[in-house]
């Protein structure tokens, strides 16, 4: 397992320590969890479960086909 040194201002460190304590984990585990959630490259399960939920949504092929009609735009 790698080690990383980070520098935090005093207020940020206090907030991080308090949050870790509230979650019942070490500061290291809390920071690692936050990084993991933010650095993830896949969508959360709740988002992927929505795939196909909008039955009236046109397919990508239909949207991209040449000559497809666009919706009326509001004048700015």
MARTOR-908079 format. One line per 4 residues: their letters; for each residue z, x, y of N, C-alpha, C, O, CB. Coordinates in steps of 0.001 Angstrom, whole numbers. Glycine has a CB too. Layout:
# MARTOR-908079
a> Z X Y Z X Y Z X Y Z X Y Z X Y | ...
END
This chain:
# MARTOR-908079
xxxx> 0 851 -1169 0 0 0 0 898 1233 755 1867 1310 1223 -969 -3 | -855 563 2191 -956 1354 3408 155 1049 4396 789 -5 4348 -2286 1120 4059 | 371 1989 5282 1338 1797 6354 599 1879 7675 -308 2695 7844 2485 2848 6285 | 996 1022 8616 385 981 9929 1503 981 10965 2510 291 10804 -543 -267 10089
xxxx> 1321 1747 12008 2270 1739 13110 1670 929 14247 525 1149 14641 2619 3187 13572 | 2451 -13 14773 1993 -793 15913 3024 -660 17030 4204 -414 16780 1772 -2291 15524 | 2564 -825 18241 3446 -751 19406 3460 -2108 20085 2411 -2648 20436 2989 365 20399 | 4649 -2652 20266 4808 -3962 20878 5716 -3850 22090 6646 -3043 22102 5372 -4979 19867
xxxx> 5452 -4654 23105 6396 -4699 24216 7663 -5385 23705 7649 -6041 22663 5790 -5455 25468 | 8741 -5227 24442 10053 -5701 23994 10076 -7203 23710 10639 -7639 22706 11099 -5369 25037 | 9471 -7985 24588 9465 -9444 24425 8690 -9851 23161 9139 -10719 22412 8845 -10123 25673 | 7542 -9232 22930 6735 -9562 21751 7489 -9199 20478 7469 -9950 19503 5376 -8828 21795
xxxx> 8151 -8050 20491 8941 -7641 19321 10061 -8652 19045 10290 -9025 17894 9538 -6225 19538 | 10747 -9086 20083 11819 -10074 19911 11281 -11365 19308 11883 -11946 18406 12501 -10367 21256 | 10137 -11802 19824 9532 -13043 19312 9125 -12883 17849 9352 -13778 17034 8303 -13442 20163 | 8526 -11744 17522 8085 -11503 16148 9286 -11454 15203 9258 -12056 14129 7280 -10187 16059
xxxx> 10323 -10749 15595 11530 -10657 14753 12168 -12029 14571 12592 -12374 13468 12555 -9679 15372 | 12238 -12812 15640 12820 -14156 15550 11985 -15044 14630 12537 -15806 13836 12928 -14796 16953 | 10681 -14951 14729 9805 -15759 13875 9937 -15350 12418 9973 -16204 11532 8346 -15630 14325 | 10008 -14053 12165 10176 -13560 10793 11503 -14049 10224 11574 -14494 9079 10108 -12010 10751
xxxx> 12548 -13961 11032 13870 -14408 10604 13843 -15913 10295 14394 -16359 9289 14931 -14094 11695 | 13200 -16677 11165 13100 -18134 10961 12336 -18473 9688 12641 -19460 9019 12416 -18795 12162 | 11327 -17642 9349 10545 -17861 8124 11231 -17282 6896 10784 -17501 5770 9160 -17250 8268 | 12316 -16543 7108 13059 -15972 5981 12367 -14807 5304 12551 -14577 4108 13315 -17025 4972
xxxx> 11563 -14065 6073 10849 -12904 5513 11095 -11682 6395 11577 -11794 7522 9315 -13191 5393 | 10757 -10528 5861 10887 -9309 6653 9832 -9310 7759 8827 -10017 7685 10743 -8045 5755 | 10087 -8513 8769 9120 -8397 9863 7780 -7900 9335 6727 -8393 9739 9649 -7447 10960 | 7821 -6937 8445 6588 -6391 7873 5789 -7479 7149 4576 -7594 7322 6912 -5239 6905
xxxx> 6489 -8273 6337 5809 -9342 5591 5282 -10412 6552 4204 -10963 6330 6770 -9982 4552 | 6027 -10705 7608 5607 -11705 8575 4332 -11258 9288 3382 -12029 9424 6726 -11971 9590 | 4321 -9999 9745 3140 -9459 10436 1947 -9440 9485 844 -9830 9870 3422 -8028 10981 | 2155 -8990 8246 1059 -8949 7263 494 -10347 7028 -720 -10513 6911 1549 -8345 5924
xxxx> 1365 -11350 6961 905 -12725 6766 82 -13223 7942 -935 -13890 7754 2086 -13645 6546 | 519 -12899 9156 -235 -13304 10349 -1609 -12646 10377 -2607 -13293 10693 544 -12946 11626 | -1655 -11377 10048 -2945 -10665 10026 -3846 -11255 8959 -5037 -11464 9191 -2741 -9150 9772 | -3283 -11526 7788 -4078 -12096 6694 -4697 -13421 7098 -5873 -13665 6828 -3216 -12285 5446
xxxx> -3920 -14276 7741 -4448 -15588 8163 -5541 -15444 9214 -6521 -16189 9188 -3319 -16465 8714 | -5388 -14501 10135 -6353 -14339 11225 -7599 -13560 10810 -8685 -13801 11337 -5694 -13643 12390 | -7450 -12642 9881 -8561 -11749 9516 -9381 -12279 8342 -10358 -11650 7935 -8024 -10371 9173 | -8999 -13403 7809 -9697 -13978 6666 -11147 -14309 7004 -11454 -14733 8118 -8975 -15229 6185
xxxx> -12018 -14116 6050 -13432 -14414 6311 -13874 -15721 5663 -15018 -16135 5851 -14308 -13276 5809 | -13010 -16376 4913 -13398 -17652 4330 -12695 -18792 5060 -11670 -18592 5711 -13068 -17689 2824 | -13253 -19961 4943 -12673 -21136 5584 -11470 -21604 4788 -11450 -21449 3567 -13714 -22268 5713 | -10463 -22174 5445 -9328 -22749 4720 -9792 -23894 3820 -10803 -24539 4097 -8249 -23248 5709
xxxx> -9051 -24140 2746 -9419 -25187 1775 -9577 -26548 2441 -10450 -27326 2057 -8366 -25279 668 | -8745 -26842 3436 -8837 -28142 4117 -10177 -28306 4819 -10686 -29422 4928 -7698 -28298 5130 | -10747 -27218 5291 -12041 -27283 5981 -13169 -27401 4957 -14061 -28234 5115 -12252 -26032 6880 | -13139 -26578 3915 -14218 -26638 2917 -14225 -27983 2190 -15272 -28425 1717 -14071 -25493 1898
xxxx> -13066 -28634 2098 -13009 -29949 1455 -13775 -30999 2248 -14130 -32045 1704 -11561 -30389 1283 | -14032 -30737 3516 -14766 -31688 4353 -16287 -31623 4143 -17018 -32474 4649 -14444 -31433 5812 | -16753 -30634 3412 -18201 -30500 3187 -18753 -31788 2586 -18264 -32265 1562 -18509 -29293 2255 | -19767 -32340 3224 -20390 -33565 2755 -19665 -34835 3180 -20068 -35932 2795 -20486 -33530 1279
xxxx> -18609 -34704 3963 -17825 -35871 4362 -18590 -36790 5309 -18330 -37992 5345 -16534 -35428 5018 | -19526 -36243 6070 -20310 -37045 7006 -21650 -37378 6355 -22576 -36568 6369 -20516 -36291 8364 | -21739 -38555 5796 -22943 -38937 5063 -24149 -39132 5975 -25285 -39022 5513 -22688 -40205 4286 | -23933 -39417 7257 -25055 -39639 8170 -25500 -38353 8868 -26407 -38395 9698 -24679 -40680 9209
xxxx> -24888 -37222 8555 -25266 -35953 9161 -26577 -35469 8554 -26673 -35342 7333 -24151 -34897 8970 | -27591 -35194 9378 -28862 -34734 8826 -28724 -33338 8218 -27867 -32557 8631 -29945 -34733 9913 | -29561 -33034 7248 -29529 -31723 6601 -30019 -30652 7567 -30675 -30961 8562 -30387 -31723 5317 | -29703 -29409 7277 -30147 -28291 8105 -31672 -28228 8127 -32273 -27938 9161 -29558 -26961 7586
xxxx> -32286 -28499 6992 -33753 -28468 6922 -34361 -29515 7857 -35342 -29246 8549 -34233 -28709 5470 | -33776 -30692 7869 -34290 -31761 8725 -34110 -31408 10204 -34997 -31661 11020 -33582 -33092 8404 | -32977 -30832 10539 -32709 -30460 11931 -33664 -29367 12391 -34117 -29376 13536 -31253 -29991 12096 | -33968 -28437 11511 -34772 -27264 11889 -36278 -27469 11773 -37044 -26620 12230 -34379 -26099 11041
xxxx> -36712 -28549 11187 -38156 -28702 10980 -38875 -28820 12321 -38352 -29411 13266 -38454 -29942 10102 | -40052 -28264 12395 -40821 -28309 13652 -41126 -29750 14058 -41413 -30602 13217 -42138 -27514 13508 | -41057 -29996 15342 -41401 -31316 15851 -40302 -32349 15705 -40523 -33522 16007 -42609 -31803 15167 | -39137 -31952 15254 -38041 -32914 15124 -37673 -33444 16507 -37627 -32688 17478 -36802 -32262 14435
xxxx> -37413 -34737 16589 -37069 -35364 17859 -35658 -35002 18266 -34739 -35048 17449 -37219 -36878 17773 | -35486 -34648 19503 -34170 -34316 20028 -33553 -35571 20635 -34260 -36534 20929 -34257 -33171 21079 | -32263 -35560 20820 -31598 -36694 21457 -31781 -36615 22971 -32043 -35542 23514 -30092 -36728 21090 | -31642 -37746 23642 -31752 -37768 25097 -30596 -36979 25698 -29453 -37089 25252 -31765 -39226 25635
xxxx> -30902 -36204 26688 -29883 -35374 27349 -29437 -36012 28644 -30210 -36691 29319 -30418 -33962 27620 | -28191 -35789 28980 -27631 -36254 30231 -28066 -35302 31329 -28061 -34089 31119 -26086 -36358 30156 | -28442 -35816 32499 -28817 -34931 33611 -27550 -34324 34186 -26536 -35004 34342 -29617 -35703 34717 | -27618 -33050 34495 -26476 -32359 35106 -26610 -32308 36604 -25739 -31764 37283 -26341 -30950 34556
END
